[in-house]
């Protein structure tokens, strides 16, 4: 019987991949040719230029679509990053279909300003688009097209954006790599042997390859910021309620302790800033009841030559920052100081306690999803929800399963393990003590602890007079496929923390790993077993040439302010001659497959 159901799962995966390949094979031959000179010029236009020239009737949306479709096809061949192709469908929406006859008058809806006319936007697999699957990487969700589109997709289409593809995610969205049995593994565009990060890994690869102007991803504990860092692109995670999220599917529906938010990624800071502004000016609260009705607020942080105070954060969990990522952070701090800004070291309030609260809220079911196939209780545990989506024969990643298997052990056994490992591995022992299924009373207590912790951050930020915090998105650059069992969830504190706080956090690329500059010191000794395991994946030779980013953090609902802060950082770097340049095409040519 198991063999039959396992075969059903495999058949569903094979059908979905065959369907995707058939879509690629059915494309006109022109999509497999290099961009013409005219298409290269179109592709080089910024978001605002695309919209302006489309509205003026100078560039046809169809011509834009061909240029980006070619890039998308090439990106798929190089990285395996897309799930659905919608090139023709993108041109059939009312806001675009009558071009150029409706360039002066929006006949389809005179109340809407087509502020994103002709802008190619890709959508993470988890976000609903009518007529297409939302699989979350599960085979049982294939061949189940969604009836209605999400709030953000409806807003984009009303604004004239070209929603042209959906992008890959890992099974169940858990983990630091993007891989599923439904779509296969997604590779980093800079090195096919390395990961894109997760869970918006497909979108990050596509944007880095130039296949989309904007990707709409989602971020729970770094699912947009981590791939942006690994793939050398820009992103901004806003606070809950600022960007439309309704109509996004999750494997952990109802999780409130850390809120999932939709977040855009872009190939430039200019495009990211312009996109955020245009989405907010489109009044997203009219599409999504969870959005705050906060209009766009123009921010000028350089008025009268004002200098800012930046707190540099060097700790984000039990695993220290690698030399490569620390160098990128140091470059930013140095550039800011040379522009007259004040940069001080910032020690966050009781970091260990904050992360303990975050992980308990995130895994409040105590890892029960690892037992889902053995228990059929009618409960509303997040783990049971996720495991119920797995088909017989389908599995989570090895790294994810190994962690959850431990968490799903009986509480008394975990307490015993914690006791015996408290001296040799205090980090793991601490997690074993606290990670168990939470009762309603315990969840309420954790929520109260979260609010108390947020208050401590608020007071510390105010006391130190900070404008922003700068830190790394992750202690590591992109690592090799299959090594997330070494670089595990305990390394994600730099993103998880700001999700717990609901702070606004942006990522921008700075430089690349250098095998000569980023070696470990000769006297380096891991401080713990967790660090030793993680650092066994730090291969500076293999990581040479991979992107390195930094994270710029502001407080709640400070999206406009953080974008301005990102501009100040980028300008400061440029003043020092440090300009990040996308090297994907060069990397793909040099990458031996």
N, C-alpha and C positions, 0 to 999 in steps of 0.2 A: 504493500500500500504506500509506504514512504517513497519507494522508487517511482511509483506513478506520479505522486505529487511533486517530487523533485524534478521529474521530467517535465511536468507542467510549468514549473518555474523556469527551467532552462529554455523551454519552447517560447515562453513569453519574452524572455530576454533576446532570444535569437530573432523573433519576429520584430521586436522594436528596433533592433540594430539593422535588420534587413529593410525595414520601412525607412529608416534614416538614409541608408545607402541608396535606396531606390530614388529618394528625393534628390540626392546629390547626382545620381546618374541621369536623371531626367532633365537636369538643367541644360540650357543651351550651351554649346561648346565655348562661347565667348566668355563664360564665367571661369573657365580654366586658363584663360590667357592673361598675360601681364597687363597691368593698367596702362592705358594709352597716356600720352602726354596731357591731354585734356582731363582725363580721370585722375591723374596724379595731382593736377592743380585743384580739382574739386576736393580730393581727399585731404589736401593740405589746408583747406579752409577751416577756420575756427567755427564753433557752434553759432555764434552770433552772425558771422559772415554767411554761413549756409542759410540761415533764416532770412537774412536781409536780401540775399540774391534770389532766393526762392520767391519771396513776396514781391520782388520787383519784376518777376517774370524772366530773369536772366539765366537761371539754372533750373532745369526740370527735376522734380523729385525722382523721376525714373532714372535720370542720369546719375544722381547721387546714389541711388540704390544699386545700380550696376557696379559702381566703384567699390562700395562697401561690401557688396555680395562677393565680388572677386576676392577681397581680403578675408571675408568670412570662410570661403571655401578653402583658401590657402591655410588659414588658421586651424580649421578642422583637420586638414591633412597633417599638419605639423604637431598638433597638441591634443586632438580628440576632445574638443571643448563644447560642441553644440549638440542639442537634442532634437530640435525642430527647426525647419527652414520655412520662412514665411515671406519671401521676397516679393512675390506677386500680391499676396494678401495685404502686405504693408501699403501697397499703392492703391488699394481699393477702398480705403476708408473715406467717408464723405469729405473730410477736411482736405484730402489730397486728390481725390479722383477727378475733380473738375478743373484741375490746374491746366492752363493759366487763367481760365475764364473767371475764377473767383478770387483773383489776387487782390482785388479792391473791396470786394464785398463777400463776407462769409455767408453764402446762401444757405449752407447747411445749418447754421446757428449764429445769428447775428450778435448774440450775447457773448460769444467766445472769441478771444484774440488768439489767432493761430501762432502763438509765440514760440513754438518748436517746429514750425513747418520745415520738413525736409531733413530733420535730425535723426540719424539712425540710432535706435535704442534697442539693446538686447535685454532680455528678461530672464532672471534666474528661474530654473525649473519649478521652484516652489510657489511661484506667483501665478495666479490663475489668468489664463487667456482663453476666451470662449472658443470652443472647437478643438482645443488641444489638451493633451494629458498634463496633469500635474503629478508626477510620479514620486517625488521626494526620494528617488533612487530605489523604489520598491517595485518589484515585478507585478504585484497584484494591482497596482495603479495604472498599468499600461492598458491601452485600448479602452480608456474611460474618459473621453473628452469632456471638458468642463462646460457647463451650460452658460455661464456668464463670467465676464472679465472682472478682475480686481479693480479697486478704486484707482490705483496708479495707472493701470493700463487704459482705463476709460479716460482719465485726465490727459494722458499722453496722446491718445488718438484724437481727442477733441482739439488738442493743441497742434495737430498736424505732424506729430512725430512718426517716424517710420519704424514701427515695432516689427523687426524682421527676423528674430531668432530667439530661441530659448537655450539656456546654457546648463552645463552639467553640474551635478552635486554628488556628494558621497551618500551612501546608503544611510537613511535616517538622519543625515546632516551632522552626525557626531564624528569627531576625529579631526586630525590636522592634515589629512590628505583627501583629494577628490577622486574617489574611485567607487564604482558600483558594478554589480554583475549585469545591471540593465544596460549601461552605456560603456562600461570599461573604464580604464584609467586615463585621467587627464594629466598631461605633462607640462612642465614649465617651459615657456617659449624660449628661455635662454639656455636651458639644458634639458634634453628629453629624459635624462636619467634622474631628474629631481622633481619634487612636487611643486604644485602651484599654491599649496595651502588649501584651507577649506573654511566654510563650506561653499563660498562663492568662487571656487577655483576655476570653473569653466568660464565665467564672466571675466575674471581677471586675465586669463590667458587670451581671450578674444580681444579685449580692449588693448592689451599690450601688443597684439599682432596687428592692430589697426582695423579689426573687423567690425567695430562698433564705436560710435562717438561716446556713448554712455551705456553703462550696464546698471540695471536695477538689481541689487542684491539684498540680502538680509543679514543682520548682525545681532547675535545673541551674546556671545562672549569673545567676539573678534572675527566673525565669519566673513566680514568685508575687509577689515583692517589687516588681518594676517595675509590674505592673498594679495592685497595691494602692495604690502611690503615685499613679499616674495617675488612679485612679478614687475615691480618698478612702475606703478601707476599711482594715481591720486584718489583718495576717497574721503568721505566725511560721514561719520555716524552721528546723527542728531540725537536729541533726547526723545523719549517716548512721546508721541502725540504731535510731533512737528512735521513729519513726513508721512504721507498716506501709506498705511500698512494693511488695511482691511482687504481681505481676499487673498491673503498669503497663507499657504498651508504649512503646517509644522508637524513634526513627529511628537511634539510635546505640547499639544493644545492645552490651553488653560494655565500654563506656567506663568505666574505673576511675580515671583521673587526677583527674577531677572527678566526684563521685557525684551522680546524680539522686536526689532525695528527695521523697516526697509531703509536702505541706504544706497546712494549712487556712487559709482566709480567712473573715472574719466581718464583720458590720455593726457590731460594738461590741467593745471590749476585754473587757468582762465575758463576752460569749458566747465569744470566742476562748479565754480562760483556762479557762472552764468546760468547753468542748469538749475541749481538750487534756487536762485532768485526767480527764475521763470516759473518753476513749479509752485512756489509759494504765492507768486502773483496770480496764478491761475485759481486761487482760492480752494485748496485741497479739502478744506472742511466741508465744502458743498458736495464732495464725492465720498468722504469718509467720516463717519460720525466720531471716530476716535481722534481726529485731528483737532488741535487747538486753533481757534480762529485768530491767529497772530499774523498780521501782515508783515511783509518784508521791511526790515529796519536797516536803513543805511548807516554804516559805522565808519568813522574816520579816526583811526588810532594814531595818526601821524600829524594831527593838527598842532600847529605851533611848535613843530619839532619835538614833540613829547617822546621821551624814552620810556620803555616798558621794563617791568620786572618779571623775569622768567625763572621758575624753579626747575632745576634739572633733577630728575628722579632716576637714581641708579639701581634701585632695588624694586623687584616686582614678583618676588616669590623665592623659593628655595634654590633656584638655578641662576647663577650669576650671568651677566651679559657677556657674550663672546667678544674677543678682541675686534672682530670685524664690525659688529653692531655698535660697540662702544666708540669705535673710530668715527662712524657716521654721526653719532650723537655729539662727540667732541668737536667735529667740524662745524656743526650748527652752533654750539655754544661759543666757539671762538669767533665765528662770523658775526654773531649778535653782539658780542663784547666790542668788536672792532667798529661797530656802528654806534657805540655809546650806550647800548642797553645794559641793564644790570642782570647778571646771571648768577644765581646762588644755588647751592646744593639744597635739595628739598627732601627731607625724610618724611614719608607719609605716616599718618597716625596709625600705629599698631597694625602694620601690614598683615601680619600672620592672622590676627583676629578677623580682619576684613575678608581675607581670602577664605578662611574657614566658614564664615557666614555665606559667602558666595557659593562655594562648592556644596554646602549643605542644602541651600535653596535650589541649586541646579539639579542635584541628585537627591531630591527629597524622598524619592522612592527607595533609596538605599541600593540602587542597582538592580531592582527587581526585574528589569527587562531581560537580564541574563537568564531568568528562570521562567520567562513567559511561556515557553513551549511546554512546561511541566505543570503549570498551575493555570486553571481555567476559572479563577475567581472573578466574579462580576464586580470589579473594583475600578476606581478612576485613577489608578496610579499611573504616572507618566511612563514608567517603564513598561507596564502592561500595554499601554496605548501603543508604544513604539513597537514592541515585540509582536503585537497582534497584526501589524502590517507586514511582518516577514512571512513569506511563503515557505512551506516545507522545502528544505534544501537550500534556502537563501540564508546568508550570514552577514553579520556586521564585519567590519575590518578586524584583523587579528588584534591590533593594538586596543581598539575599543572593547572588544570582547574580553580580553585579558583583564582589563581594569574592572569591568562590570562583573566578571566572574568572582573576583575577589570581594567586591562590594556586596555581592549577593549572598555571601556566606552568612551563616547564622551569627547573630550579634554576639553571643557568648564566645564563639570561636574567634571572631575579629578582636574582641577585647583581649583574649588570650594572646593572639598574635601581636597585638599592640604592646602588651606587657613585655614580651620577650624581645621585641625589636626596638624598644624605646631608647636604648643607648646606641645601638649600632646604626639605626636608621630612624631618627626622631620624626622626620617629615612624614614618612609612610605610617609610622605608629600613630601620629596625630590624626591622620586621615582615617585610619582604621577605627579609632575611638569614636569619631563623630559621624561617620558615614553609615547611617542605618535608616530604615524606613521611619519617616516622621509622622507623628499623630497630628491631629488638627491643633491641639494645644501647643505642640512643639513648633509647628509651622507659624502659629501666631507669635510665639516667643521669638522665633528667628526674624520675623518681619519687624518686630519691635527693635531687635538688635540691629537690623539693617538701618532703620531710621536713626537710631542713636549713633551709629557709625557715620552715617551721612552728616549728621550734625557736627561730629568731631572734625570731619574734613572741611565743612563750611567754616568753622571757627578757626582752624589752622590756616586755611587759605587767606581768610580776612586778616588774621593776626600778622601774617608774614607779608601782607600787601602785594600778593602775586597778581599778575595779569594772566599768565598762562603757566602750565606745566609742560615741559618737554621731556620725552623719554623715548624708549624704543617700542615698536609694536610687539616685538618678540625678541628673546635673547639670541636667537639664531637667524642666519640667512636660510633660504630654502635648503632643505636637506634631501637626501636620496629617497626615492620611492621605497616604502616598506620600513622606514626607520622611525615611524611615529610611535612604535612601542618603546623606543628609547627617548625620543623627544616627545614626551606624553603630555597629558592635560595639565600636569603640574608646572609646565613651562609657560602656560598661557596667562599667567597672572597679570601681565602688563595690559592686556585687553579686558580680561574678566573683571578686574577691579573697577574700571570706568563704566562698565555695564551695570555693576552693582550700584554705583553712585548715580547712574543715569546722566553722566556728564557727556558733553559734546566732545568728540575726539576725531581729529583728522590725521591722515597719513600722507606724507609726501616723500618721494624718492630723493636720495642725496648723492649716492655714489655706488661703486661696485666693490665686491670682495677682491682683495689683492693678496695673492699667495705669499708675497714677500713682506707686506706690511701687517698682515693679520694672523700671523702664526701665534700659537700659544707660547708663553714664556717657558724657558727651559726648566724652571723650577715650579711649574704649575702642578698643584696637587688638589684633586677634587675634595671639597669640604664635606661631602656626604655621598652615600650610595646613589641617591637620585641624581646628583650632579655628575658623578662618575659615569652613570649610564647615559645621560644626555650628552655629555661631552665626547663619548665614544663615537657620536655621529658628526662631530665637528671635524670635517676633512677640508682644510683650507685649500689644498690643491684641487680637489674635486669641485669646490665651491667657487673657485676663481672666476670672476666675471659675472657673478649673480648680483642682482640689485640689493641695495641696502636703503631702508627708509627710516624715518623718525615719526613719532606721534606727537601732535600738538593738541593739548587738552585745555578746554575751557569748562566753565560750570554749566549747570542745567540751562537748556534753551538759549545757549549763546552761539547758535550756528553762524550768524552773520559775523560775529566777533572772531570766532575761530578761523573762519575763512580769511578774514583780514590778517589775523596773526600768521596764518600760513603764507600769505603774500609777503609779509615782513621777513619771515625766515628765508623764503626763496630769494627775495631781493638782496638780503644780506649775504647769502651764499654767492649770488651772481657778482656782487661787488668784490668778492675774493676770487673771482674767476672760476667758480664752481657751478657749472651748469649741467644738470642731468640731461643726458641725451639718450633717447630710446635706441637700443642696440639690437633689437630683436632680429631684424633681417640679417645683420652680420652674424649674429649668434646661430641662426638657423642654417646659414650657409656653411658655417664652420663646425656645426654639430654632427659628428659622425654617428649615423644610425645603423 
